[in-house]
C-alpha cells in the first residue's frame, strides 16, 4: 500500500444505511409493480416499456448529447454551477419527457389509459432506481465488507502503484469518511424520484390522450426545475434538507395526479 494511505473501518451505521437504501432502490419498484398490477390490471409489459425508454433516452441518447456539449463548451459549462444546473435540468427534461411521449404514442397505442400511464411511470422511475442507486449500493456494500475484512491493502497492491492506486484509495476512503446518515439519502432520493417519474408520466399521458401540448411542456419544465433546483439548493443547504424539500414537492405532485386520476375515473363511470 502506498505511503500515507490510512485505512479505517466502515461503521455499522454506514453499512446499514447502504443496505436500507439498496432495499428501497430495488424493493420499491418491484413492490409498486406487483401492487399496481394487482390493483389496476395494468399490463406488466408497460413497466418494461417505461424501463427501456429510460435506458434509451437517459442513459444512451442524453449521455451522447452531454459528451458532445462538454467537448464543445469545455470548462465554460462545468465551471459555472448555474449554467451547469440549468443545462443539466433542461437536457434531462427534454430527453426523458420526449422519450415518454414517443413511447406512449408509438408503443402504447392499444393500452394508453390511466392505469398503464401509472405503470409506465413505475417502470421508468423504477429502472433508474435499480440501475443507478441499486447497483451503486451493491458496490458500496461489497467494498465496505472488503475494507472491514482487511482486504484493502491487497486490493491496492493488485491495482499497482502510482495514480491508479491513489484514485482507488480516494474512492474507497469515502466509505469511512462520509457521515453515516448520508448513505440513507440515496434511498430517500429514490422515493422522490419514483414519485416524480410517475407524476410526469401521467402528465405526458394527458398530453397524448387529450392532444394538449401544454401538459408535455409543463412536464419538461417541472423536470428541468427539479433537477436544476436540486443541484443549486445542494450548494447552500444540507443534503437532508434538500431531500426533504424534494420529497415534499414530489408528494404534492403525486397528490395532484391522484386527484386527476380519480376525476378521470368518475368521468368514465
N, C-alpha and C positions, 0 to 999 in steps of 0.2 A: 504493500500500500504506500502511496506517496506521502512524503513528509508533511505534517500539518493537518492531515485528514483525520479529525477526531470523530470516532463513531459512538453514537449513543443509541439507546434502545427506543423504540416507538412505544408510546404509552398505551395502556389498555383502553383508555378513553378514546384515543385517536383511532385505534383499530375498530372499536365498537362503532364509532361514527362512520367509518368506511363501510362496515357491514350493514348498518341501518340504511345508508344512502344506496348501497347496492340493492338491498331488498326493495326499496321504494322504486328505484330506477327500472328494475326488471319486473317486480311483482305488480306495480300499479298498472302498467299497460295490459298485462295478462289478466288481472282481475277485472279491469274495465271491459276488456274484450269478452270475457266469459259472462259477466253480469249483464252487459248491454245486449249481447246476443240472446240471452235467455229472456230478458225483459221485453225487448222490442222486436225480435225476429229479424234483425238486420243481418245481411249477408257477411259471413266471415271473410269472403274474398274481397269485400270492400276495405277491410282492415289492411289487407296486403296491397291493395291499390294505393292507399294512403302511404304505406311504408315505402313502397317502390318509388312513388312520386317524390318523397322526401329525399331519398338517396340520389335520384337523378337530378332534381332541381337544386338541392342544397349542397350535397357532397361532391357532385361532379360538375355541373354547369356553373354554379356560383363560384366554386373554387378555381375553375379555369379563368373565370372573369376576374377574380381577385388577383390571380397571378399576373394577368396581362396589365391590369390597372397599376399594381405595385411596380411592375417593370417600367411602366411609362412615367409614373409620378415619383418613384423613389421615396426619399425621406420626407418630401413635402407633405405627403399624406400621413405617413407613420409617425412623424414627429409632432403633429398638431392634433391634440386629443379631440378637439371639436370637429375638425374635418373628418377624422377617423371614425368618430361616433356617428356622425350624420351619414357618411358614405356607407358604413357598415350596416346601419339600420335600413337605409333605402335599398341597398343591394339585397339584403335578406328579405325585405318585404316584397320587392319586385319578383325575385326568383321564386320564392315559396308560394306566394299568392297566385302568380301566373301558373305555376305548376298545379296548384289546386284547381284553378279554373279549367286548364286543359284536361286534367284527369276527369273532372266531373262532366265536361262536355263530350269527351271522346270515349271514356271508359265506363261511364255510369249512366248512359242514356236510359237504359231499361230499369235502373234501380235508383234513380235520382229522387229520393224522398227524404223527409226529415230524419227518419231512423238511420238510413245509410249515411247521411251527412255527418251525423254524430260518430258513427263507426269509422268513417273516413278520418275524422279528426283524431280519434283514438289511435289509429294506425300511423298517421303522420307524426303525431307527437310521441307515440309510444316507441317507434323505432329510433327516434332521436335520443330518447332516454336510454334505451338499451345500448345503442352503438356508442354514444358519447360518454354518458355517465356510468353506464353499466360496465363496459369494457375497461374504462379508467379505474373504476372501483375494484375490479378483479385484479388489475395490475398492481394497484396500491396495496391491496391485502397480501398478495404473494410477495411483493417486495418487503413489506413490513415483517412478514414471517421470516424471510431470509435474513434481514437485518438483525432481528431479535435472536436468531439462532446462531449468530456469529459468522455468517457466510459472506458478509460484505467484503472483507479483505480479499477473500478468494475470488469474488466476482470482479473486483477492481484489478487484480493481477491478471485475470483472464482477458480483460479489456485491453490491457497494455499500459505502459507509462505515457506520460505527457497529457496532451489535451483531451483525449478521449476518456481517460480515467478521471480527470478533473471534472469533465462535463457529467459523467455518470455519477460521481460523488455529489456534485451540486444538486443534481436532480433527486437523488435518493435522500440527501440530507433534509430535504423539505418535509420528509415523513416525520422527523422528530423535532424539527424547528417550528413547524406550523402549529399554532394553537389547536388543541384537540377539537374545540367546538366548530372550527371551520370545516372539518370533514363531514359534519352533519348538513352543511349548507348545500352540498350537491343534491341531496335528496329533497330538500325544501325547494330548491330551484326547479327540480324536475316536476314537482307537483304543479307549480305555477306554469311551467312551460306546457305541460299536457293540457291544463285548463285553457291556456291561451290558444293552442292549436285546435282544440275542439270548438272554441268560440269563433275563431277566424274561419274555420271550415264551414261553420253554419252560415256565416255572413256571405261567403263565396257561393254557397248553395243557394241562398236567397237571390244573389245576383244572377245566377244562371236560370233558376226557376222562374223568377219574376221579370227577367230581362231588364234589370236595373243595374247599370254600371256603377251607380253611386255606392252600392254595397261592396263591390270589388275595390273601388278606390279607397273606401273607408278602411277595408281590411289591410291594404298596403300601408296606409297612413298610420294605423294603430300599431301594426307590426314594427314599422320603422321607428315610431315614437318610443315604444317599449324597449327595443334593442338599444337605440341611441341613449335613451334616458338612463338605462341600467348602467351603461358604460360611464356616463357623466356623473351620475349620483355616486358611483363607487369611488370617485376621486375625492369626495368630500364627506361621505357618510360611512359608518361601519357596515361591513358586509351583511350582518344580521338585520340591520335596519333596512337596507336596500331590498333584501329578500322578503321582508315582511311587507314593505310597500308594494312590491311586485305581486305578492300573494293576495293582498287586499284588492289590488286593481283587477287582477285576473278573476278573483272571486266575484267582483261586481260584474265583470263581463259574462261569466257563466250564469249568473243570476238573470242577466238580460236575455241570454239565449234560452233559458228555461221559460221565461215569460213568452218569448216569441214562439217557442215550440208548442206551448200549451194553447196559445192563441190560434196557431195553425191547426192544432188537433181539434179544438172546439169548432173551428170553421168547417172542417171536414165532416164532423159529426152532425 
